[in-house]
Amino acid sequence: MKKRCYFCGVDMGVKVGNGQVGVFHSLCDQCTYRLRLDERLAELLWAIANLRKQNGSKGQNQELVAPATIQYT
């Protein structure tokens, strides 16, 4: 069976299909990494904001806002 990434469609090689033919979908490493970042974005922004509060963030009134969409290159 051919193995393809469900999200980006990249060819990931061949998987033993025990007599079955066709395409097996999974997640490539790059898409897995992207999904984990998306899931943790709010947590990471919250942590950065708390660190800035603890450090006083003197003279820096920057607001942390999660982007509506994330573009990967």
NORVEN-V427053 format. One record per residue. N is the residue number from 1. OMEGA is omega as a letter, one per 40 degrees, with the letter a starting at -180 (999 if undefined). NEAR is the number of other ideal C-beta (glycine too) atoms within 8 Angstrom. Layout:
n | omega | near
N | OMEGA | NEAR
N | OMEGA | NEAR
//
This chain:
n | omega | near
1 | i | 11
2 | a | 10
3 | a | 12
4 | i | 12
5 | a | 12
6 | a | 7
7 | a | 7
8 | i | 7
9 | a | 5
10 | i | 8
11 | a | 6
12 | i | 8
13 | a | 6
14 | i | 6
15 | i | 8
16 | a | 5
17 | a | 9
18 | i | 4
19 | i | 3
20 | i | 6
21 | i | 4
22 | a | 7
23 | i | 7
24 | a | 10
25 | i | 7
26 | i | 9
27 | i | 9
28 | a | 11
29 | a | 6
30 | i | 8
31 | i | 12
32 | i | 9
33 | i | 8
34 | a | 10
35 | i | 9
36 | i | 8
37 | i | 9
38 | a | 8
39 | a | 6
40 | a | 8
41 | a | 10
42 | i | 7
43 | a | 7
44 | i | 8
45 | i | 11
46 | a | 8
47 | i | 8
48 | i | 9
49 | i | 9
50 | i | 8
51 | i | 8
52 | i | 10
53 | a | 8
54 | a | 6
55 | i | 6
56 | a | 5
57 | a | 9
58 | i | 4
59 | a | 4
60 | i | 6
61 | a | 5
62 | i | 6
63 | i | 4
64 | a | 7
65 | i | 5
66 | i | 7
67 | i | 5
68 | i | 3
69 | i | 4
70 | i | 8
71 | i | 4
72 | i | 4
73 | 999 | 2
//
